[in-house]
Amino acid sequence: MVKGAMVQAAAGVHLVHGGDTNWVVIAEGDAVTLVDTGYPADRQRLLDSLAALGHRPEAVTAVLITHAHNDHIGSAQYLSGTYGTPVHLHEAEVPHARREFLHQVSSAQVLANAWRPGVLPWAVHALRSGGTAHVPVADPRPFPTAGALDLPGRPVPVHTPGHTGGHCVYHLPESGLVISGDALTSGHPTSRLRGPQLLPPMFDTDRARTLASLAVLEKLSADVLLPGHGPVHHGPVAEAARRARELAS
């Protein structure tokens, strides 16, 4: 995948490939919902992706976060502090975004898995991209309502804990899409697999809950998966979740 490349998944919905992590731009007219923001080092790519779609940063109505790892919240505080953009995520993830605690793969875990293909190159890239930088969100907010949010795309947050305690995917029923963050991916530098899969276990806070959350994904009616890592996947999301469970077992 070419870094900075964009793929249109539906009318007004684009997946952008950043530095090993994706974000999603959902536009309705001049208003934008941004889901995730990449690594801290992806900031210019993020701004360039908005500009390429004809949007200024001020057009971002809200930033929705799947989970508060650095490769997903890298520019959340920048947008909030510079433009007043609200940052929303699951209530269980709010203190994580503030960095009251950090649930993230440790250096010891990375070293223990250094023999696996791709792990060391990924770790070097993560360090250079700000993977261990201190980038808390000063004012992260829980979702204002249950169900569909009053934002471009009408995204519906769906709690899928495991990767982190407050991980959420975003279902866009009208577009038949699921933005899955790290609950279900389609590739990763540390994996030789291609297609729907879970991240390697070292990345999950609670692997059992990650596996259990696949049952939640199986219930979502959608035919396009926009993952946090890897390319767009076309096909029923329920089948993608089942395939990931089979591979994990």
C-alpha positions in Angstrom: 0.0 0.0 0.0 1.2 3.5 -0.9 1.4 5.7 2.2 -1.1 8.5 1.8 -3.1 6.6 -0.8 -6.9 7.0 -0.6 -9.6 4.5 -1.5 -13.2 5.6 -1.9 -15.3 3.0 -0.1 -18.7 4.7 -0.7 -20.1 8.0 -1.6 -18.3 10.5 0.6 -16.3 7.9 2.5 -12.6 7.4 1.9 -10.0 5.2 3.7 -6.6 6.8 3.8 -3.4 4.7 4.3 -1.0 6.5 6.6 2.2 5.2 8.2 1.0 1.6 8.7 -2.3 2.9 10.1 -5.4 4.0 8.4 -7.9 6.7 9.1 -11.3 7.4 7.5 -12.8 10.6 6.1 -16.6 10.8 6.0 -17.9 13.9 4.2 -21.4 15.3 3.7 -21.2 18.6 1.8 -18.7 20.8 3.6 -18.8 18.8 6.9 -16.5 16.0 7.8 -16.3 13.2 10.4 -12.8 11.9 10.9 -12.3 8.4 12.3 -8.8 8.0 13.9 -5.8 10.2 13.0 -2.7 7.9 12.5 0.6 8.3 14.2 1.9 11.7 15.4 4.3 11.6 12.4 1.3 11.2 10.0 0.0 14.7 10.7 1.0 16.2 7.3 -0.4 13.2 5.5 -3.6 13.6 7.5 -3.9 17.3 6.6 -3.0 16.5 3.0 -5.7 13.9 2.7 -8.3 16.4 3.9 -7.0 18.9 1.4 -7.1 16.4 -1.5 -10.8 15.8 -0.8 -11.4 19.6 -0.7 -11.7 20.1 3.0 -9.9 22.4 5.5 -9.2 21.1 9.0 -11.9 23.5 10.3 -14.5 21.3 8.4 -13.9 18.4 10.7 -17.1 18.4 12.8 -15.7 15.7 15.2 -12.9 13.2 15.5 -14.1 9.7 16.5 -11.5 7.4 17.9 -11.6 3.6 17.8 -9.1 3.3 20.6 -6.4 5.4 22.2 -3.2 3.9 21.0 -0.7 6.4 19.6 -1.0 5.2 16.0 -4.7 6.1 16.1 -4.7 9.3 18.2 -1.5 10.9 16.9 -3.2 14.2 15.8 -6.3 14.2 17.9 -5.1 16.7 20.4 -3.6 18.8 17.6 -7.0 19.1 16.0 -8.8 19.7 19.3 -6.3 22.3 20.5 -5.9 24.1 17.2 -9.4 24.1 15.8 -11.6 23.2 18.8 -12.6 19.9 17.2 -14.4 17.6 19.7 -12.8 14.2 20.2 -15.3 11.4 21.0 -14.7 7.8 22.1 -16.2 5.1 24.3 -16.5 6.2 28.0 -14.1 3.3 29.0 -11.5 4.7 26.6 -11.7 8.3 27.9 -9.2 7.9 30.7 -6.9 5.9 28.4 -6.9 8.9 25.9 -6.0 11.2 28.8 -3.1 8.8 29.6 -4.3 8.1 33.1 -3.1 4.7 32.2 -1.6 3.1 29.0 -2.6 -0.3 27.7 -0.1 -0.8 24.9 2.3 -3.5 23.8 5.4 -3.2 26.0 9.1 -3.1 25.0 9.6 -6.5 26.7 6.8 -8.0 24.6 8.2 -6.6 21.4 11.7 -8.0 22.3 10.2 -11.4 23.2 8.6 -11.5 19.7 11.6 -10.0 17.8 12.2 -13.3 16.1 8.9 -13.1 14.3 9.0 -11.8 10.7 8.3 -8.1 10.4 8.4 -7.3 14.2 11.7 -5.4 14.3 11.0 -3.3 11.1 7.6 -2.5 12.5 9.0 -1.5 15.9 11.6 0.8 14.3 8.9 2.4 12.2 6.6 2.8 15.2 9.4 4.5 17.2 10.2 6.9 14.4 6.5 7.7 13.9 5.9 8.6 17.5 4.6 5.3 18.8 6.0 5.9 22.2 5.5 9.7 22.3 3.4 11.3 25.0 0.3 12.5 23.1 -2.6 12.6 25.5 -6.0 14.1 24.5 -6.7 16.9 27.0 -10.5 16.8 26.7 -11.7 13.5 25.3 -15.5 13.1 25.5 -17.7 10.0 25.7 -20.3 9.7 23.0 -23.1 12.3 23.5 -25.9 9.8 22.8 -26.6 6.2 22.3 -27.0 4.9 18.8 -26.3 6.8 15.6 -24.3 10.0 16.2 -25.5 13.3 14.7 -22.5 13.6 12.5 -21.7 13.2 8.8 -22.3 9.6 7.9 -24.5 8.9 11.0 -21.9 6.5 12.4 -23.1 4.1 15.1 -20.4 3.3 17.8 -20.3 -0.4 18.7 -18.3 -1.4 21.7 -15.8 -4.2 20.8 -13.4 -4.5 23.8 -10.3 -6.6 24.0 -7.7 -4.8 22.0 -8.3 -2.1 24.6 -11.1 -1.9 27.2 -13.0 0.8 25.4 -12.3 -0.1 21.7 -15.2 0.7 19.4 -15.9 0.1 15.8 -18.2 2.4 13.8 -21.1 1.0 11.8 -22.4 3.1 8.9 -25.7 1.2 8.1 -26.7 3.4 5.2 -23.4 2.9 3.4 -23.0 -0.8 4.4 -19.6 -0.2 6.0 -17.9 -1.0 9.2 -14.8 1.0 10.4 -13.2 -1.7 12.5 -10.0 -0.1 14.0 -7.9 -2.9 15.5 -10.8 -5.2 16.4 -10.6 -6.7 12.9 -7.8 -6.0 10.4 -6.9 -7.1 6.9 -3.1 -7.0 7.2 -0.2 -5.8 9.4 3.5 -5.5 9.0 4.0 -8.2 11.7 1.7 -10.7 10.0 2.2 -12.8 6.9 -1.5 -13.3 6.5 -3.6 -11.4 4.1 -7.3 -10.8 4.5 -9.5 -10.5 7.6 -7.6 -11.4 10.7 -6.9 -10.3 14.3 -3.6 -8.6 15.2 -1.0 -10.8 16.8 -1.9 -11.5 20.5 0.9 -9.3 21.9 -1.1 -6.2 20.8 -4.3 -7.1 22.7 -5.0 -6.1 26.3 -7.4 -9.0 26.7 -7.2 -11.6 24.0 -10.3 -13.5 25.2 -12.4 -10.3 25.0 -11.0 -9.6 21.5 -12.2 -13.0 20.4 -15.6 -12.5 22.0 -16.0 -9.2 20.2 -15.9 -11.0 16.9 -19.4 -12.2 17.7 -20.5 -8.6 17.9 -19.0 -7.9 14.5 -20.8 -10.9 13.1 -24.1 -9.3 13.9 -23.4 -6.1 11.9 -25.0 -5.8 8.4 -22.3 -4.6 6.2 -20.4 -5.7 3.1 -17.3 -3.5 3.3 -14.7 -3.4 6.0 -12.5 -0.4 6.6 -9.8 -1.6 9.0 -7.2 0.2 11.0 -4.5 -1.8 9.3 -4.5 -3.3 5.8 -6.5 -2.6 2.7 -10.3 -2.3 2.3 -12.0 -5.7 2.4 -15.0 -6.3 0.3 -17.4 -9.0 1.4 -19.8 -9.6 4.3 -18.3 -8.4 7.6 -19.9 -11.4 9.4 -17.9 -13.8 7.2 -14.7 -11.7 7.7 -15.2 -12.0 11.5 -15.7 -15.7 11.3 -12.6 -16.1 9.2 -10.5 -14.1 11.7 -11.8 -16.4 14.5 -10.8 -19.5 12.5 -7.3 -18.2 11.9 -6.9 -17.2 15.5 -7.8 -20.7 16.7 
